[in-house]
Amino acid sequence: MVGLPARKADRARERMTLVEPLRLDRSESKEKLRTERYDMVIVGGGITGAYAAMDAALRGYKVALLEKGDFAEGTSSKSSKMIHGGLRYIEQGNLPLVRHSLLERQRLRRNARHLVQRLPFLFPVLSVDGVFDRRLAAGFESLLWTYDLAGGWREGILHQKLSKNEVLAHCPTFKAENLDGGFMYYDARADDARLTLTIARTAAFHGATILNGAKVTDVRREGGKVAGVVVETDGASIDVRGRAVVIAVGSWLRDWDGTKPGTDVPNIRPAKGVHVAVPWVKIQNDCTVTIPVPGRNRRATITRWGDTAYLGTTDEDYQGDLDDVHCTRDELDFLLDGAQVALNTEIKPEEALGSIAGTRPLVAPPGGKTIEVKRNHEIRTDADGLITVVGGKLTTARHMAEQTVDAAQKVLGERRRVRTKDAYLLGSAGYDPEAVVASGGMRAHFGERYGTEAAFLGQLIADDPSLSAPLVAGLPYLEAEVVYAARHEMARNVDDVLARRTRSRIQARDASAEAAPRVAALLQRELGFSDIERDAQVSGYRAAVAKEKAILMGDKA
């Protein structure tokens, strides 16, 4: 594990230990945007933009982070949720990306230890129709040794070769008749939405001004150089002054890039990926299971999250509305067919508990298969000082942010040392994941979502025991988490809470719609909006869920 010298680590923990929770106030943020002049203004509240804001704030810059919707609402809440090096990148010959990804994985395992957990991956060896058959098993083991030597060893455990019975012990639903054995190696996973949110909140802790529901409509220029942005938020327009502007909008760069007319921009190629949630009892896996997808040069994965299992993903070019991406019935059938070829299970389409669909911002020209495109990133600085970052992957976001802030420093004519390599995220300093998880129950649930900040949730419940009531039927979330989201996590509406502050929308889509009125009532009590707004949020959420379900089921009505 990446570590700090003892005294330095102790000082870092002291700085990150909060006596009371960080309170984020939208009105205060908007007032700062109106009156202050920033060194850097970052457009885009996904994982890259959030980490760039944290990096800049830790270097001592005055920074603003602006997101048109909600933090992580786009790609950064709809990923495969894996923090990994990527075996596929070795197959592509991109060993440098694998090495660096594995180093960044371990930094996240340390700096975000409550959010990033070890995840074993199981590859079955099948006699026919497998990810690979027995003839290729020796070659695949060589690939795993390369992965271990490239940095997989940092997890403290190397890959293992498994017998047929050992594979079945990890996933008893595998079809035994074609199963020869398997391999297991180790990576990590994270709730991508909470990781992104926590990074943004950590940026705020270190002095950044952050605001969601803040759409940047234009980049301001004075004397031929960038001078800030124009923001539309809550029905008002704000001119935000900034010495440097960073565009970190991911796939949305296809539709808006903020550049001067006639400026070349990176080749952006959105690729659609979908995941569906199914009842875990249908799979019964205790690790991430990799399965073949018939007729496709692609593997699918099934990962357990509580009583649900996430099955995904697809990887196809996408040219539609980036704000309205859905999993279709064809994509659902494709994933379920793959699962049922490899497993002794029957999963009916109507048993899907929820779905997510998003786009990856690939940096590549048209042509060829998206799966073959390398997941590298690109950073460019225009003559007027506008910085653009696009591409990359969830695991390497910290490094992308470091390079982006380095580029912004050149625009400013300054040079300050990066500090994010060893910087804890809120809730991580002093957190002992093994002890908390071993305790089980609600303590473990809060611990893996809030880390040391779980104590503040406990205090909310102590002050108002009614907040210990379950929020969504069948899920572990409590009403206290809605209150906390409103007070301390900038949640503005029902969807912010049910889709990202919790993952209720994918884990239990229909039950989340039933919970919407209670969520809206709790938010109204905290945020003070009208009864009309409360009812509009409920109806809007339920309509969005109904649309999502209709598309998933192939309803043409």
Secondary structure by P-SEA (a helix, b strand, c coil): cccccaaaaaaaaaaacccccccccaaaaaaaaacccccbbbccccaaaaaaaaaaaaacccbbbbbcccccccccccccccccccaaaaaacaaaaaaaaaaaaaaaaacccccbbbbbbbbbbccccccccccaaaaaaaaaaaaaaaccccccccbbbbcaaaaaaacccccccccccbbbbbbcccaaaaaaaaaaaaaaaabbbbbccccccbbbbccccccbbbbbcccccccccccbbbbcccccccccccccccccccbbbbbbbbbbbccccccccccbbbbbcccccbbbbbbbcccbbbbbbbbcccccccccccccaaaaaaaaaaaaaaccccccccccccbbbbbbbccccccccccccccbbbbbbcccbbbbbbbbcccaaaaaaaaaaaaaaaaacbbbbbccccccccccccccaaaaaaaccaaaaaaaccccaaaaaaaaaaacccccccccccccccaaaaaaaaccccccccccccccccccccccaaaaaaaaaaaaaaaaaaccccaaaaaaaaaaaaaaaaaaaaaaacccc
